[in-house]
């Protein structure tokens, strides 16, 4: 049975994704911290973001 925290997290994610035109799912394992930092910087320049979510 899902906890209240998990339910809220899913609802928050659904709300964030509701208004987007594109969402991309990636596998981040294998990237260095520096590579992830560089990717996030590049994404910010085009008003995009990179989030890591736990698959629970």
C-alpha positions as CSV (number, residue, x, y, z in Angstrom):
1,X,0.0,0.0,0.0
2,X,1.5,3.4,-1.0
3,X,2.4,5.8,1.8
4,X,1.0,9.3,1.9
5,X,4.5,10.7,1.0
6,X,4.7,8.5,-2.1
7,X,1.2,9.5,-3.2
8,X,2.1,13.2,-2.8
9,X,5.3,12.7,-4.7
10,X,3.5,11.1,-7.6
11,X,0.8,13.8,-7.6
12,X,3.5,16.5,-7.7
13,X,5.3,14.8,-10.6
14,X,2.0,14.4,-12.5
15,X,1.3,18.2,-12.0
16,X,4.8,19.1,-13.3
17,X,4.5,16.9,-16.3
18,X,0.9,18.0,-17.2
19,X,2.0,21.2,-18.9
20,X,5.1,20.0,-20.7
21,X,5.4,19.4,-24.4
22,X,8.3,16.9,-24.1
23,X,9.7,14.7,-21.4
24,X,12.7,12.5,-21.9
25,X,13.6,9.5,-19.7
26,X,17.3,8.6,-19.5
27,X,19.6,6.2,-17.7
28,X,22.1,8.2,-15.7
29,X,24.3,5.4,-14.4
30,X,27.7,5.5,-15.9
31,X,27.9,9.3,-16.0
32,X,30.3,11.1,-13.8
33,X,29.3,13.8,-11.4
34,X,31.0,16.3,-13.6
35,X,29.1,15.1,-16.7
36,X,25.8,15.4,-14.9
37,X,26.7,18.8,-13.7
38,X,27.6,19.9,-17.2
39,X,24.4,18.5,-18.6
40,X,22.3,20.3,-16.0
41,X,24.1,23.6,-16.9
42,X,23.4,23.1,-20.6
43,X,19.8,22.3,-19.9
44,X,19.3,25.4,-17.8
45,X,20.4,27.6,-20.7
46,X,17.2,26.4,-22.6
47,X,14.9,26.5,-19.5
48,X,15.0,22.7,-19.1
49,X,15.9,20.6,-16.1
50,X,17.3,17.2,-15.3
51,X,15.8,15.4,-12.3
52,X,16.7,12.0,-10.8
53,X,13.8,10.2,-9.3
54,X,13.8,7.0,-7.3
55,X,11.9,4.1,-8.8
56,X,10.0,2.9,-5.8
